[in-house]
Amino acid sequence: MLATLRGSTEPNRVYVVSGHYDSRVTDVMDSTSDSPGADDDASGVAVSLELARVMATRRPGATLVFAAVAGEEQGLYGSDNMAEQFRTSGVDLQAMFTNDIVGSPKADDGVRDPRSVRLFAEGVPTDETPEVAATRRSVGGENDSPARQLSRFVTEVAGRATTGMNVRVIYRRDRFLRGGDHIPFLERGYAAARFTEPNEDYAHQHQDVRVEDGQQFGDLPEFCDFDYIARVAGVNVATMWSLATAPGTPKDVRILTAELTNDSELTWAATPGAARYEVVWRPTPEDDWTDVIDAGDATTIRIDLSKDNVFFGVRSVGADGRRSPAAFPVPQR
């Protein structure tokens, strides 16, 4: 870990952002060749460093952890160790982001997309048990995992209107058949997602440093766009600050099913620091929340909407109007 900014009112509620400082060339077992790793992933480490610098003089309500880990290229060893430390410490880790390959908006065909960043967020949770899977098949929610709720939050608080960046949510855990440092957190049931540049240039990833037919290969600093990295850092700052200054995500969110009527009754546990709560909902074909119902300071509400036709979420709201990510309700008889 690089730095920890301890929360002033809820130090046990934790949010993590990280990058990895190891790199490799073509052969993962090659420990002698030059392997600069500027984009993969010094760019992500630079984001963590910059966030630590910017946040150092501030005191949010929750704790922010800025990390740099090793062993990503060899098997996610550093992040796995970090996730396990958090698990055994018993802290309330509510979100984790890895910034991995966020150094350039330029694709291998030369096309530039300097105002976009991808956010990979899984649907079906990695740690889903057979029992939870059976419930999900019965009630739906493939698009309502903690990671997807986190991605919706990011687009709301750190999208184009706030940062000038288009946060493109990708409905996958990671790139096709690939992985990153958020996966050990997902394996332990934490909400986690991955920021990555809009298009990758594979001539500058996992390549021996060489010139071949007049083309420079290798993950070199000259192929990074530092203004772009700064904009990605801005997305991270807006996200982390919004999370740490809002109340936490509601817990124990339930939708009561003892009576099968066209009304829907939801309950949840009181959230520290919440002044009130909102129920968000959307028709089942929609990706994002379309409607909001103010629940006041109650922790239960009955709504004249059929649970058959919509998906619900519950989020907490602070006295200053800052909102948490939503939590998806599970059925309870």
MARMARRO-819078 format. One record per residue (C-alpha): residue number from 1; x, y, z. Coordinates in steps of 0.001 Angstrom, whole numbers. Example, Ala and Ser with C-alpha at 12.3 -4.5 7.8 and 13.67 -1.06 7.14 Angstrom:
// MARMARRO-819078
num,X,Y,Z
1,12300,-4500,7800
2,13670,-1060,7140
//
This chain:
// MARMARRO-819078
num,X,Y,Z
1,0,0,0
2,1124,3527,-740
3,-1020,5510,1679
4,-4137,5335,3827
5,-6353,8357,4445
6,-8238,7398,7582
7,-11907,8320,7765
8,-12932,10925,10302
9,-16342,9473,11243
10,-16412,5920,9811
11,-12810,4682,9694
12,-13938,1066,9332
13,-15719,1813,6018
14,-13022,1468,3358
15,-12559,2196,-352
16,-9466,1082,-2298
17,-7830,2216,-5542
18,-4708,510,-6870
19,-2302,-144,-9725
20,437,-2749,-10116
21,4136,-1950,-10405
22,5430,-5198,-11880
23,5716,-5649,-15655
24,6897,-8227,-18129
25,8074,-8782,-21690
26,6931,-11482,-24106
27,8038,-14355,-21885
28,6462,-14142,-18435
29,9393,-16109,-16992
30,12030,-13747,-18469
31,13553,-11926,-15504
32,16549,-10377,-17263
33,15295,-8453,-20344
34,14408,-4768,-20198
35,10731,-4501,-19226
36,9768,-839,-18678
37,5987,-1330,-18232
38,5091,2340,-18673
39,1454,1783,-19605
40,1053,-1685,-18032
41,1027,-582,-15323
42,3096,2403,-14231
43,150,4458,-15483
44,-2121,2896,-12871
45,449,3348,-10115
46,743,7016,-11138
47,-3016,7385,-10656
48,-2769,5944,-7120
49,152,8230,-6313
50,-1646,11309,-7605
51,-4799,10495,-5669
52,-2750,10072,-2495
53,-1127,13472,-3100
54,-4396,15272,-3869
55,-6302,13733,-963
56,-3519,14024,1635
57,-4841,17224,3230
58,-8495,16212,3251
59,-10550,14244,5764
60,-13451,12295,4287
61,-15885,10383,6463
62,-14671,6955,5310
63,-11159,5570,4870
64,-9427,5717,1475
65,-6581,3341,653
66,-4179,4078,-2219
67,-2205,1003,-3209
68,451,-320,-5557
69,857,-4083,-5735
70,3320,-6545,-7241
71,2935,-9946,-8873
72,-27,-9074,-11098
73,1609,-10481,-14219
74,2552,-13706,-12442
75,-898,-14458,-10992
76,-2433,-11489,-9123
77,-328,-12337,-6067
78,-82,-8835,-4613
79,-3757,-8008,-4902
80,-4734,-11446,-3623
81,-2638,-10846,-510
82,-4113,-7363,-63
83,-7698,-8615,-454
84,-7064,-11361,2077
85,-5626,-8859,4566
86,-8763,-6796,4288
87,-10940,-9874,4708
88,-9187,-11076,7849
89,-9077,-7574,9359
90,-12855,-7397,9334
91,-13099,-3909,7825
92,-16192,-2912,5860
93,-14586,-2697,2410
94,-17333,-1305,165
95,-15530,-757,-3150
96,-12242,-1436,-4915
97,-10962,-134,-8261
98,-7885,-1199,-10158
99,-6397,1149,-12749
100,-4612,-1154,-15167
101,-3407,102,-18562
102,-4720,3671,-18370
103,-1803,5345,-20136
104,-2949,6065,-23680
105,-6143,6741,-25644
106,-4515,5618,-28915
107,-5426,2295,-30540
108,-3111,175,-32674
109,-4712,1622,-35838
110,-3910,5168,-34724
111,-7454,6124,-33722
112,-7542,8282,-30592
113,-10370,8471,-28050
114,-8920,10854,-25443
115,-12182,11446,-23574
116,-13155,7841,-22834
117,-12171,5238,-20279
118,-13564,1728,-19998
119,-14935,410,-16721
120,-15231,-3381,-16590
121,-17950,-4552,-14192
122,-19142,-8120,-13829
123,-22795,-9188,-13825
124,-23141,-12565,-12107
125,-20936,-12269,-9005
126,-17712,-14263,-8998
127,-18430,-15545,-5467
128,-22036,-16561,-6162
129,-23049,-19739,-4350
130,-25399,-22355,-5843
131,-28128,-21208,-3438
132,-27766,-17557,-4449
133,-27658,-18581,-8114
134,-30960,-20413,-7726
135,-32561,-17295,-6249
136,-31127,-15106,-9005
137,-32555,-17383,-11693
138,-35935,-17032,-10022
139,-36007,-13262,-9481
140,-33492,-11882,-11988
141,-30693,-9490,-11133
142,-27969,-10568,-13581
143,-27390,-6854,-14177
144,-27573,-5897,-10504
145,-24414,-7278,-8919
146,-22484,-5049,-6488
147,-20008,-4332,-9316
148,-22800,-3183,-11634
149,-24237,-956,-8908
150,-20759,487,-8492
151,-20468,1147,-12230
152,-23806,2991,-12238
153,-22530,5140,-9390
154,-19334,5988,-11298
155,-21216,7108,-14392
156,-23397,9350,-12217
157,-20671,11082,-10197
158,-17638,10960,-12523
159,-19073,11064,-16029
160,-18788,13696,-18729
161,-20691,16420,-16873
162,-18235,16270,-13947
163,-14906,15196,-15433
164,-15273,15651,-19184
165,-14775,11901,-19570
166,-17096,9274,-21006
167,-17059,6291,-18651
168,-17867,3336,-20923
169,-19174,512,-18776
170,-18286,-2889,-20232
171,-20526,-5723,-19081
172,-17727,-8175,-18375
173,-15529,-8936,-15386
174,-12485,-8051,-17505
175,-11310,-8142,-21090
176,-11986,-11307,-23063
177,-10312,-14266,-21283
178,-8122,-11883,-19267
179,-7991,-10660,-15690
180,-6691,-8056,-13270
181,-6191,-7063,-9656
182,-9891,-6554,-8914
183,-10602,-10280,-9285
184,-9258,-11370,-5852
185,-11620,-8812,-4326
186,-14554,-10132,-6359
187,-13668,-13652,-5219
188,-14129,-12503,-1624
189,-17481,-10865,-2297
190,-16346,-7231,-2514
191,-17659,-4770,-5095
192,-14758,-4198,-7490
193,-14174,-3009,-11051
194,-11386,-2184,-13502
195,-10543,1079,-15276
196,-8735,575,-18613
197,-7960,2801,-21596
198,-10519,2758,-24459
199,-8408,790,-26951
200,-5212,-1144,-26314
201,-2119,-1125,-28516
202,-548,-4561,-28214
203,2745,-3418,-29746
204,3312,-1709,-26393
205,2180,-4448,-24003
206,4129,-7549,-22980
207,6615,-7001,-25794
208,10387,-7271,-25916
209,11828,-3784,-26418
210,12999,-3794,-30051
211,12643,-2171,-33447
212,11196,-4476,-36084
213,10555,-3405,-39701
214,10890,197,-38609
215,8327,-118,-35766
216,9255,411,-32135
217,7918,-2309,-29832
218,7889,-2222,-26040
219,5917,-597,-23232
220,7861,2659,-23231
221,7020,6053,-21657
222,7079,7747,-25074
223,3839,5945,-25944
224,1960,7263,-22907
225,-258,10353,-22960
226,180,12094,-19627
227,-2771,14440,-20102
228,-4958,11388,-20630
229,-3621,9733,-17461
230,-4463,12937,-15573
231,-8046,12803,-16861
232,-8383,9165,-15751
233,-7081,10245,-12345
234,-9837,12862,-12329
235,-12459,10144,-12814
236,-10940,8251,-9892
237,-10840,11350,-7671
238,-14479,12193,-8334
239,-15495,8588,-7654
240,-13485,8065,-4489
241,-14383,11412,-2954
242,-18067,10893,-3722
243,-17999,7458,-2099
244,-16096,8579,983
245,-18191,11681,1685
246,-21586,9991,1230
247,-23110,7512,3656
248,-22322,3862,3036
249,-24346,1572,806
250,-27401,228,2673
251,-27117,-3302,4060
252,-29612,-6121,4590
253,-31858,-4797,1825
254,-34854,-7112,1483
255,-37990,-7330,-590
256,-40726,-9044,1425
257,-42571,-11825,-324
258,-44814,-13367,2349
259,-47746,-11786,516
260,-47647,-12068,-3261
261,-49494,-8895,-4238
262,-48918,-6188,-6814
263,-47440,-3988,-4081
264,-43745,-4255,-3249
265,-42481,-3875,317
266,-38773,-3213,939
267,-36802,-3064,4183
268,-33188,-2321,5045
269,-30905,-1696,8004
270,-30229,1853,9163
271,-27054,3270,7611
272,-24681,5400,9737
273,-24715,9006,8563
274,-27810,8649,6386
275,-30366,11458,6686
276,-32819,9691,4403
277,-33105,6953,1795
278,-34175,6651,-1815
279,-35677,3700,-3625
280,-34589,3632,-7247
281,-36266,1479,-9863
282,-36300,731,-13563
283,-38263,-1462,-15987
284,-36486,-4798,-16469
285,-35196,-4048,-20032
286,-33459,-824,-18885
287,-29784,-700,-17895
288,-29920,2339,-15624
289,-32317,3559,-12968
290,-35177,5526,-14456
291,-37150,6621,-11371
292,-36529,7655,-7750
293,-38856,7430,-4742
294,-38015,9385,-1590
295,-38383,7057,1400
296,-37592,9722,4004
297,-35754,8484,7081
298,-37751,5250,7310
299,-36124,1865,6794
300,-39179,265,5219
301,-41517,1272,2418
302,-44474,-168,542
303,-44654,827,-3120
304,-47545,490,-5538
305,-45384,-1237,-8151
306,-45285,-4902,-9074
307,-41973,-6587,-8348
308,-42716,-8725,-11418
309,-42195,-5787,-13762
310,-39333,-3715,-12338
311,-36004,-3959,-10548
312,-35483,-2033,-7303
313,-32491,-629,-5467
314,-32070,1291,-2208
315,-29478,4002,-1606
316,-28665,6198,1370
317,-28526,9992,1227
318,-26516,12253,3526
319,-27646,15568,4987
320,-25716,17320,2219
321,-27465,15310,-495
322,-24582,12995,-1321
323,-25793,9543,-2331
324,-24343,6072,-1970
325,-24385,3347,-4600
326,-27633,1405,-4624
327,-28065,-2031,-3093
328,-30166,-4692,-4792
329,-32823,-6288,-2546
330,-32968,-10033,-1973
331,-36293,-11781,-1357
332,-37408,-12627,2160
333,-40528,-14546,3100
//
